[in-house]
Amino acid sequence: MNALVAEGRLAEAAQIAQQPIGDPRVDAELKNLGALINLRMGDLAAAIASGEEATRLSPDMASYQVNLARLHAMASHWDEAIARCEEAIRLAPAFGDAHALLCETLLACGRAGAAIERADAALSLIPKDPAIHFVRAQALRNVGRASEAIAGFEALTLLTPSDDRAISALAGATLYDSSRSPQHVTEMHRRYARAVQRFHPCTPLPREPRPDHLPLRVGLVSGDIRAHSVSFFLESLLVGADRSTITLHAYATDARRDIITERLSARFETWCCIEGWSADAAAKRIREDQIDVLIDLSGHTRGSRLDVFRRRPAPVQATYLGYPATTGLPSIGWRIVDSLTDPPGLSDTLCVERLVRLDPCFLCYTPPADAPQPQRAPVSPPTFGSFNALAKLSDACVQLWAGVLKACPDARLRLKSIALMDPLIGRDVASRFERCGVNPSRIESIGWNTSMQDHLALYHGVDVALDTTPYGGTTTTCEALWMGVPVVTLAGPSHASRVGASLLANVGLANLVARDHDEFVHAARDLMLDMPRRHGLRHTLRETMRTSPLCDTEGFSRRFEAMIRDLWSRRDEGVVPPA
């Protein structure tokens, strides 16, 4: 059966896994393997059913409990996933994978404080378990404690120097820490590249000469072609692409599918799920598919397959959209940005890749079709708001926003993030503002909404949105603007701190882009005091945005296609020595 799986003959392997032998132990193992095969085939429900049967046949196998817990977590069955993890820990108290998955599940369902507490308890029992160290550092990052997260990831790289996931997470965590310079962030990504080449050396596939031709075959590698921020910006390209110029081919790194996946997958020329594939196997498939331009949409985020890009399966390789910094890999020749996110000069020195500027904006947003109409809640105090991930609430950001609240003593601040579902985290955030001289009663914390309409309706009670720093918002900024809420941003020296500047400039709000702390405070205060202007924006911003470059599917698609043709014509420029 394992040979069938290795050959990709999953349906045959799944059929064998369903045939009982008569020995409960053997049958349980078959069901456990069948669950993993069904997952590879994209049938999560069948995977869970098979996993349930494995635990019924062999209830004392902690590993089966963990596998089933992971499947339930993928289906967002949080209580069941937690219960299965707890059972695995009862069966095997020192089983690190069970503790790590329990912490991951708690983090995923909005209980970050509990995740940190359980990780600390587990590490007192298993002090050198790398998986527990990893999820603990993740949890710290997700609640805005970036410096502690970085220390945790640094310690993990010492514990397991060859773990490329740890060094990748370390590089990514530096984006959230306001004490790190852009140059330091770049160096940490270069460090990642050096580490993977040292511990996981690979030989790039030999180059294949290809003549000029149309359409060019563009491969997109992502784990986020689902209900995820990336999809809001990917859809316009899928809708607007001229198939006589480029064809789009998906390499999904996550087998999970949802209603967004079903809608978007139909617009690709081909779809291949490479979750669980080795880097060599994935690179071989991409080369066989004759992909001309291969684009990474993940960077150092979850679902990343930078290991595939190191094998150089395509003549042109680029990174785009899903990560606001360099990948650090010289095997990726280009990074797609614009002239506002990455002005010529300093920005070019902060990337290993060459920058290609897709002006006037490197993004094109597809708004939710069911978004409620912009309106102001009838009775509500003046309210600033931010619905960004709490990971972006750096110490510098708290100080900046505290300055705004002091300048507007009658206003409050509405924060919304999945991490704020945990009361422990809500209290921690309030205390951070209190230390900056803001009464914690002025901070409103809101957790997660499963409904997009309910999520967007919360903007009815927000007058001015505040962007985070040094890692600004993208989807949250677009959502606020779509709901008629203006956003104030602080443009810094890095791409991560300048996306807001590009978004605002492209909807005619460049005057809300601040250059320093004082400008930010004054812009936010003045806008809050200018009720007629805010009222006008509430009712006109959506149409302004709809007709702007930010929502111009046709214009963006033509510019993107021209850029792809240009990169193809310069394909020899992206070839660099292995590193």
C-alpha positions as CSV (number, residue, x, y, z in Angstrom):
1,M,0.0,0.0,0.0
2,N,2.9,2.4,0.8
3,A,4.2,1.8,-2.7
4,L,0.9,2.7,-4.2
5,V,0.9,6.0,-2.2
6,A,4.4,6.8,-3.3
7,E,3.3,6.3,-6.9
8,G,0.3,8.5,-6.5
9,R,-2.2,5.7,-6.9
10,L,-4.2,6.9,-3.9
11,A,-7.6,5.5,-4.9
12,E,-6.2,2.0,-5.1
13,A,-4.4,2.5,-1.8
14,A,-7.6,3.8,-0.1
15,Q,-9.5,0.7,-1.4
16,I,-7.0,-1.6,0.2
17,A,-7.2,0.3,3.5
18,Q,-10.9,-0.3,3.6
19,Q,-10.5,-4.1,3.4
20,P,-10.4,-5.7,6.9
21,I,-7.9,-8.4,7.7
22,G,-9.6,-9.7,10.8
23,D,-6.9,-8.7,13.3
24,P,-8.0,-5.6,15.2
25,R,-4.5,-4.2,15.5
26,V,-3.8,-4.6,11.8
27,D,-7.2,-3.3,10.8
28,A,-6.7,-0.3,13.1
29,E,-3.4,0.5,11.4
30,L,-5.1,0.1,7.9
31,K,-7.8,2.5,9.0
32,N,-5.3,5.0,10.3
33,L,-3.4,4.9,7.0
34,G,-6.7,5.1,5.2
35,A,-7.4,8.3,7.0
36,L,-4.1,9.9,5.8
37,I,-4.8,8.7,2.2
38,N,-8.3,10.1,2.2
39,L,-6.8,13.4,3.4
40,R,-4.3,13.4,0.5
41,M,-7.3,12.8,-1.8
42,G,-9.0,15.9,-0.4
43,D,-11.9,14.0,1.3
44,L,-11.7,15.2,4.9
45,A,-15.0,13.7,6.0
46,A,-13.9,10.2,4.8
47,A,-10.5,10.8,6.5
48,I,-12.3,11.5,9.8
49,A,-14.5,8.5,9.5
50,S,-11.5,6.3,8.9
51,G,-9.7,7.8,11.8
52,E,-12.6,7.3,14.1
53,E,-12.7,3.6,13.2
54,A,-8.9,3.3,13.9
55,T,-9.4,4.7,17.4
56,R,-12.4,2.4,18.0
57,L,-10.4,-0.7,17.0
58,S,-7.4,0.3,19.0
59,P,-8.4,2.9,21.6
60,D,-5.1,2.7,23.5
61,M,-3.0,3.9,20.6
62,A,-2.1,7.5,21.4
63,S,-0.8,8.2,17.9
64,Y,-4.2,7.3,16.4
65,Q,-5.8,9.7,18.8
66,V,-3.4,12.5,17.7
67,N,-4.0,11.7,14.0
68,L,-7.7,11.9,14.5
69,A,-7.4,15.1,16.6
70,R,-5.4,16.7,13.7
71,L,-8.2,15.8,11.2
72,H,-10.9,17.3,13.5
73,A,-8.8,20.4,13.9
74,M,-8.6,20.7,10.1
75,A,-12.4,20.6,10.0
76,S,-12.6,23.2,12.8
77,H,-14.1,20.6,15.2
78,W,-12.3,22.3,18.0
79,D,-13.9,20.6,21.0
80,E,-13.4,17.1,19.5
81,A,-9.8,17.8,18.5
82,I,-9.0,19.0,22.1
83,A,-10.7,16.0,23.6
84,R,-8.7,13.6,21.4
85,C,-5.5,15.4,22.3
86,E,-6.3,15.1,26.0
87,E,-7.0,11.4,25.6
88,A,-3.6,10.9,23.8
89,I,-1.9,12.7,26.7
90,R,-3.7,10.5,29.2
91,L,-2.5,7.4,27.3
92,A,1.1,8.7,26.9
93,P,1.8,11.7,29.2
94,A,5.3,12.3,27.6
95,F,4.0,12.2,24.0
96,G,5.3,15.5,22.7
97,D,3.2,15.5,19.5
98,A,0.0,15.3,21.5
99,H,1.0,18.2,23.7
100,A,2.1,20.2,20.6
101,L,-1.2,19.5,18.7
102,L,-3.2,20.5,21.8
103,C,-1.5,23.8,21.9
104,E,-1.9,24.3,18.2
105,T,-5.6,23.6,18.4
106,L,-6.1,26.0,21.4
107,L,-4.2,28.6,19.4
108,A,-6.3,28.1,16.3
109,C,-9.6,28.3,18.1
110,G,-8.8,31.6,19.8
111,R,-7.4,30.4,23.1
112,A,-3.8,31.7,22.8
113,G,-3.4,32.3,26.5
114,A,-4.4,28.7,27.3
115,A,-2.0,27.5,24.5
116,I,0.9,29.3,26.1
117,E,0.0,27.9,29.6
118,R,-0.3,24.4,28.3
119,A,2.9,24.7,26.4
120,D,4.8,25.9,29.5
121,A,3.3,22.9,31.5
122,A,4.3,20.4,28.8
123,L,7.8,21.8,28.6
124,S,8.3,21.2,32.3
125,L,7.6,17.6,31.5
126,I,9.4,17.4,28.1
127,P,11.8,20.3,28.2
128,K,13.5,19.6,24.9
129,D,10.6,18.8,22.7
130,P,11.0,21.0,19.6
131,A,7.3,20.8,18.5
132,I,6.1,22.3,21.8
133,H,8.8,25.0,21.7
134,F,7.7,25.9,18.2
135,V,4.0,26.2,18.9
136,R,4.7,28.2,22.1
137,A,6.8,30.7,20.1
138,Q,4.0,30.9,17.5
139,A,1.5,31.7,20.2
140,L,3.6,34.4,21.6
141,R,4.0,35.9,18.2
142,N,0.2,35.7,17.6
143,V,-0.6,37.8,20.7
144,G,1.8,40.6,19.9
145,R,4.8,39.4,22.0
146,A,7.2,39.4,19.1
147,S,10.5,39.8,21.1
148,E,9.6,36.8,23.2
149,A,8.6,34.8,20.2
150,I,11.9,35.6,18.5
151,A,13.8,34.4,21.6
152,G,11.8,31.2,21.5
153,F,12.5,30.6,17.8
154,E,16.2,31.4,18.4
155,A,16.3,28.9,21.2
156,L,14.7,26.3,18.9
157,T,17.3,26.8,16.2
158,L,19.9,25.9,18.8
159,L,18.0,22.9,19.8
160,T,17.4,21.7,16.3
161,P,19.8,23.6,14.0
162,S,18.7,21.6,10.9
163,D,15.0,22.4,11.3
164,D,14.3,24.7,8.4
165,R,10.8,25.4,9.7
166,A,12.2,26.9,12.8
167,I,14.7,29.3,11.0
168,S,11.9,30.2,8.6
169,A,9.6,31.1,11.5
170,L,12.3,33.1,13.1
171,A,12.8,35.1,10.0
172,G,9.1,35.8,9.7
173,A,8.8,36.8,13.3
174,T,11.2,39.6,12.9
175,L,8.6,41.4,10.7
176,Y,6.5,42.0,13.8
177,D,9.2,43.4,16.1
178,S,9.4,47.2,16.0
179,S,12.9,47.1,17.4
180,R,14.3,45.4,14.4
181,S,15.6,47.4,11.5
182,P,14.7,46.5,7.9
183,Q,18.3,45.5,7.3
184,H,18.2,43.1,10.3
185,V,15.0,41.6,8.9
186,T,16.7,41.0,5.5
187,E,19.7,39.5,7.2
188,M,17.5,37.0,9.0
189,H,16.0,35.9,5.7
190,R,19.5,35.5,4.2
191,R,20.4,33.5,7.3
192,Y,17.5,31.2,6.5
193,A,18.9,30.6,3.0
194,R,22.3,29.8,4.3
195,A,20.9,27.4,6.8
196,V,18.8,25.4,4.4
197,Q,21.7,25.2,1.9
198,R,24.0,24.0,4.7
199,F,21.7,21.4,6.2
200,H,19.5,20.5,3.2
201,P,21.7,20.9,0.1
202,C,20.0,20.3,-3.2
203,T,20.9,20.4,-6.8
204,P,18.7,22.6,-9.0
205,L,17.2,20.8,-12.0
206,P,19.1,21.4,-15.2
207,R,18.0,24.3,-17.3
208,E,15.9,23.6,-20.3
209,P,16.1,26.1,-23.2
210,R,12.6,27.1,-24.3
211,P,11.7,29.3,-27.3
212,D,9.4,32.3,-27.0
213,H,5.8,31.3,-27.1
214,L,2.3,32.2,-26.0
215,P,0.4,31.5,-23.9
216,L,3.0,31.4,-21.1
217,R,2.2,28.8,-18.4
218,V,2.2,30.5,-15.0
219,G,2.3,28.3,-11.9
220,L,1.0,29.5,-8.5
221,V,2.2,27.7,-5.4
222,S,0.0,28.4,-2.3
223,G,-1.8,26.9,0.6
224,D,-4.2,29.8,0.8
225,I,-6.6,29.3,-2.1
226,R,-9.5,29.1,0.2
227,A,-11.2,31.4,2.8
228,H,-8.0,33.4,3.3
229,S,-6.8,36.9,2.7
230,V,-4.7,35.9,-0.3
231,S,-7.8,34.8,-2.2
232,F,-9.3,38.3,-2.1
233,F,-6.4,39.5,-4.3
234,L,-5.9,36.4,-6.4
235,E,-9.5,36.2,-7.6
236,S,-9.2,39.3,-9.9
237,L,-6.3,37.7,-11.8
238,L,-8.2,34.4,-12.2
239,V,-11.2,36.3,-13.5
240,G,-9.4,38.7,-15.7
241,A,-6.6,36.7,-17.2
242,D,-6.4,36.5,-21.0
243,R,-5.9,32.8,-21.7
244,S,-4.3,33.5,-25.0
245,T,-1.5,35.3,-23.2
246,I,-1.1,33.4,-19.9
247,T,-2.6,30.2,-18.5
248,L,-2.7,29.8,-14.7
249,H,-1.9,26.5,-13.0
250,A,-2.4,25.8,-9.3
251,Y,-0.1,23.9,-7.0
252,A,-2.0,23.7,-3.7
253,T,0.1,23.0,-0.6
254,D,-3.0,22.4,1.6
255,A,-5.5,19.6,0.8
256,R,-8.3,21.4,2.6
257,R,-11.1,22.7,0.4
258,D,-13.9,25.1,1.1
259,I,-16.5,27.1,-0.9
260,I,-13.8,29.6,-2.0
261,T,-11.6,26.7,-3.2
262,E,-14.4,25.3,-5.2
263,R,-15.1,28.6,-6.9
264,L,-11.5,29.6,-7.6
265,S,-10.2,26.1,-8.6
266,A,-12.5,26.0,-11.5
267,R,-10.7,29.1,-13.0
268,F,-7.3,27.4,-13.2
269,E,-6.2,25.6,-16.2
270,T,-4.9,22.7,-14.0
271,W,-5.0,22.0,-10.3
272,C,-2.5,19.8,-8.5
273,C,-2.4,19.3,-4.7
274,I,1.2,18.8,-3.6
275,E,0.6,18.6,0.2
276,G,2.7,15.7,1.5
277,W,4.9,15.6,-1.7
278,S,8.6,15.7,-1.4
279,A,10.3,18.8,-2.8
280,D,11.9,16.6,-5.5
281,A,8.5,15.1,-6.5
282,A,6.8,18.5,-6.6
283,A,9.6,20.0,-8.6
284,K,9.5,17.1,-11.1
285,R,5.8,17.5,-11.6
286,I,6.2,21.3,-12.2
287,R,9.0,20.7,-14.7
288,E,6.8,18.0,-16.5
289,D,4.0,20.5,-16.6
290,Q,6.3,22.9,-18.5
291,I,5.7,25.8,-16.3
292,D,7.4,28.9,-17.6
293,V,6.9,31.3,-14.6
294,L,6.5,29.8,-11.1
295,I,5.2,32.2,-8.4
296,D,5.4,31.7,-4.7
297,L,2.3,33.1,-2.8
298,S,3.4,32.2,0.7
299,G,6.9,33.3,1.5
300,H,7.6,32.2,5.1
301,T,4.0,31.7,6.1
302,R,2.1,28.4,6.7
303,G,1.9,26.3,3.6
304,S,5.1,27.6,2.2
305,R,7.1,25.3,-0.2
306,L,10.2,27.3,-0.7
307,D,12.0,23.9,-0.8
308,V,10.5,23.3,-4.2
309,F,11.7,26.7,-5.5
310,R,15.3,25.8,-4.4
311,R,15.2,23.1,-7.1
312,R,14.4,25.7,-9.8
313,P,11.8,23.7,-11.7
314,A,10.8,26.8,-13.8
315,P,12.9,29.1,-15.9
316,V,11.5,32.2,-14.1
317,Q,10.7,32.2,-10.4
318,A,9.1,35.0,-8.4
319,T,7.4,35.7,-5.1
320,Y,4.2,37.7,-4.7
321,L,1.3,38.7,-2.6
322,G,1.4,36.4,0.4
323,Y,4.5,37.7,2.2
324,P,5.7,41.3,2.8
325,A,9.5,40.7,2.6
326,T,12.2,38.9,0.7
327,T,12.3,35.1,0.9
328,G,16.0,35.2,1.2
329,L,16.4,32.6,-1.6
330,P,18.7,33.4,-4.6
331,S,16.8,30.7,-6.5
332,I,13.8,33.1,-6.7
333,G,14.7,35.8,-9.2
334,W,12.0,38.4,-8.8
335,R,9.7,39.9,-6.2
336,I,6.5,41.7,-7.4
337,V,5.8,45.0,-5.7
338,D,5.0,48.6,-6.7
339,S,6.8,52.0,-6.5
340,L,5.0,53.1,-3.4
341,T,5.5,49.9,-1.4
342,D,9.1,49.7,-2.5
343,P,10.5,53.0,-3.8
344,P,13.6,52.6,-5.9
345,G,16.8,52.9,-3.8
346,L,16.8,51.5,-0.3
347,S,14.0,48.9,-1.1
348,D,16.3,47.3,-3.7
349,T,18.9,46.6,-1.0
350,L,16.4,44.9,1.3
351,C,15.7,42.0,-1.1
352,V,17.7,39.1,-2.4
353,E,15.3,39.0,-5.4
354,R,15.2,41.7,-8.0
355,L,12.2,44.0,-7.6
356,V,9.7,44.3,-10.4
357,R,7.3,47.1,-9.9
358,L,3.7,46.6,-11.0
359,D,2.3,50.1,-10.9
360,P,0.2,51.9,-9.9
361,C,-0.6,49.2,-7.4
362,F,0.7,45.6,-7.1
363,L,-2.7,44.4,-5.7
364,C,-6.2,44.2,-7.1
365,Y,-8.9,43.6,-4.5
366,T,-12.1,41.6,-5.0
367,P,-14.6,42.8,-2.4
368,P,-17.0,40.4,-0.7
369,A,-20.2,40.1,-2.8
370,D,-22.4,40.1,0.3
371,A,-20.8,43.0,2.1
372,P,-23.4,45.2,4.0
373,Q,-23.9,48.8,2.9
374,P,-21.8,51.4,4.7
375,Q,-23.6,53.2,7.5
376,R,-22.9,54.6,10.9
377,A,-24.3,53.0,14.0
378,P,-26.9,55.4,15.4
379,V,-25.6,55.7,19.0
380,S,-21.9,55.2,19.5
381,P,-19.0,57.3,20.9
382,P,-16.2,58.4,18.6
383,T,-14.4,55.2,17.8
384,F,-11.1,54.3,16.3
385,G,-10.6,50.8,15.2
386,S,-8.3,48.1,14.0
387,F,-9.3,44.6,12.9
388,N,-5.7,43.5,12.2
389,A,-4.2,40.3,13.6
390,L,-3.1,40.9,17.1
391,A,0.4,39.7,16.1
392,K,0.8,43.1,14.5
393,L,0.2,45.0,17.8
394,S,3.9,45.8,18.4
395,D,5.1,47.9,21.3
396,A,5.6,50.8,18.9
397,C,2.1,50.4,17.7
398,V,0.6,50.5,21.2
399,Q,2.6,53.7,21.9
400,L,1.5,55.3,18.6
401,W,-2.2,54.5,19.2
402,A,-2.0,55.6,22.8
403,G,-0.8,59.0,21.5
404,V,-4.0,59.2,19.3
405,L,-6.2,58.3,22.2
406,K,-4.6,61.0,24.4
407,A,-5.2,63.5,21.6
408,C,-8.9,62.5,21.4
409,P,-9.9,62.0,25.1
410,D,-13.5,61.3,24.3
411,A,-12.8,58.5,21.8
412,R,-12.4,54.8,22.4
413,L,-10.5,52.0,20.4
414,R,-12.2,49.0,19.0
415,L,-9.9,46.0,18.5
416,K,-11.0,42.8,16.7
417,S,-8.9,39.6,16.4
418,I,-9.3,35.9,16.9
419,A,-6.7,36.1,19.7
420,L,-9.0,38.4,21.6
421,M,-11.5,35.5,22.1
422,D,-9.3,34.6,25.1
423,P,-10.0,36.9,28.1
424,L,-6.4,36.4,29.2
425,I,-5.2,38.1,26.0
426,G,-7.8,40.8,26.2
427,R,-6.6,41.8,29.7
428,D,-3.0,41.7,28.6
429,V,-3.7,44.1,25.7
430,A,-5.6,46.5,28.0
431,S,-2.7,46.5,30.4
432,R,-0.3,47.4,27.6
433,F,-2.4,50.5,26.8
434,E,-2.7,51.3,30.5
435,R,1.1,51.3,30.8
436,C,1.1,54.0,28.1
437,G,-1.3,56.1,30.0
438,V,-4.6,55.0,28.5
439,N,-7.5,54.0,30.7
440,P,-8.2,50.3,29.8
441,S,-12.0,51.0,29.8
442,R,-11.5,52.8,26.5
443,I,-10.3,49.6,24.8
444,E,-13.0,47.4,23.4
445,S,-11.9,43.8,22.5
446,I,-13.9,41.7,20.1
447,G,-13.1,38.1,19.1
448,W,-13.9,36.2,15.9
449,N,-16.9,36.2,13.6
450,T,-17.6,33.2,11.4
451,S,-19.8,35.4,9.1
452,M,-18.2,37.8,6.8
453,Q,-21.3,40.0,6.9
454,D,-21.2,40.2,10.7
455,H,-17.5,40.9,10.6
456,L,-17.9,43.8,8.1
457,A,-20.9,45.2,10.0
458,L,-18.7,45.9,12.9
459,Y,-17.3,48.8,10.9
460,H,-20.6,50.5,11.3
461,G,-19.3,51.4,14.8
462,V,-15.9,52.6,13.7
463,D,-15.2,56.2,12.5
464,V,-11.5,56.0,11.7
465,A,-9.3,52.9,11.3
466,L,-5.7,52.9,12.5
467,D,-3.1,50.8,10.7
468,T,-0.6,48.8,12.5
469,T,3.2,49.4,12.5
470,P,5.8,48.2,11.5
471,Y,3.7,45.4,9.9
472,G,0.7,47.1,8.4
473,G,-2.6,45.7,7.2
474,T,-3.6,44.8,3.7
475,T,-7.0,42.9,3.6
476,T,-8.1,44.8,6.7
477,T,-7.3,48.1,5.1
478,C,-9.3,47.2,2.0
479,E,-12.2,46.0,4.1
480,A,-12.3,49.2,6.1
481,L,-12.2,51.3,2.9
482,W,-15.0,49.2,1.3
483,M,-17.1,49.8,4.4
484,G,-16.6,53.6,4.1
485,V,-14.1,53.9,6.9
486,P,-10.9,55.9,6.2
487,V,-7.6,54.5,7.4
488,V,-4.6,56.3,8.8
489,T,-1.2,54.6,8.2
490,L,2.4,55.3,9.1
491,A,4.7,54.7,6.1
492,G,8.1,53.3,7.2
493,P,11.1,52.1,5.3
494,S,10.0,48.5,4.6
495,H,7.5,46.9,2.3
496,A,5.5,45.6,5.3
497,S,5.1,49.2,6.6
498,R,4.3,50.7,3.2
499,V,1.4,48.6,1.7
500,G,-1.1,50.9,3.4
501,A,0.6,53.9,1.6
502,S,0.0,52.2,-1.8
503,L,-3.6,51.3,-1.0
504,L,-4.6,54.7,0.3
505,A,-2.8,56.6,-2.6
506,N,-4.8,54.5,-5.1
507,V,-8.1,55.6,-3.6
508,G,-7.2,59.2,-3.3
509,L,-6.3,59.3,0.4
510,A,-2.6,59.9,0.2
511,N,-3.1,62.7,2.8
512,L,-3.8,60.0,5.4
513,V,-0.3,58.5,4.9
514,A,1.9,59.8,7.8
515,R,5.7,60.0,7.8
516,D,6.2,60.0,11.5
517,H,4.6,59.6,14.9
518,D,3.4,63.2,15.2
519,E,1.9,63.3,11.7
520,F,0.0,60.0,12.4
521,V,-1.5,61.4,15.6
522,H,-2.5,64.7,14.0
523,A,-4.0,63.0,10.9
524,A,-6.1,60.6,13.1
525,R,-7.2,63.4,15.4
526,D,-8.1,65.9,12.6
527,L,-10.0,63.2,10.8
528,M,-11.9,62.2,13.9
529,L,-12.9,65.9,14.5
530,D,-13.9,66.5,10.9
531,M,-17.4,64.9,11.0
532,P,-18.5,66.3,7.6
533,R,-15.5,64.7,5.9
534,R,-16.0,61.4,7.6
535,H,-19.7,61.4,6.7
536,G,-18.9,62.1,3.1
537,L,-16.3,59.3,3.0
538,R,-18.7,56.9,4.6
539,H,-21.0,57.3,1.6
540,T,-18.6,57.7,-1.2
541,L,-15.5,55.6,-0.5
542,R,-17.0,52.4,-1.8
543,E,-17.7,53.8,-5.2
544,T,-14.4,55.6,-5.3
545,M,-12.7,52.3,-4.5
546,R,-14.8,50.4,-7.0
547,T,-13.6,52.7,-9.8
548,S,-10.0,52.9,-8.6
549,P,-6.9,50.9,-9.7
550,L,-7.4,48.9,-6.5
551,C,-10.5,47.2,-8.0
552,D,-9.7,47.5,-11.7
553,T,-9.7,43.8,-12.7
554,E,-9.3,44.4,-16.4
555,G,-6.5,47.0,-16.1
556,F,-4.7,45.0,-13.5
557,S,-4.9,41.7,-15.5
558,R,-3.4,43.4,-18.6
559,R,-0.6,44.9,-16.5
560,F,0.1,41.6,-14.8
561,E,0.2,39.8,-18.2
562,A,2.6,42.4,-19.6
563,M,4.8,42.0,-16.5
564,I,4.9,38.2,-17.0
565,R,5.9,38.6,-20.6
566,D,8.6,41.0,-19.6
567,L,10.0,38.6,-17.0
568,W,10.0,35.8,-19.6
569,S,11.9,38.0,-22.0
570,R,14.5,38.6,-19.2
571,R,14.5,34.9,-18.0
572,D,18.3,34.7,-18.2
573,E,18.7,37.6,-15.8
574,G,17.1,35.6,-13.0
575,V,19.7,32.8,-13.2
576,V,22.1,33.0,-10.3
577,P,24.6,30.5,-8.9
578,P,23.2,28.0,-6.4
579,A,23.2,29.1,-2.8
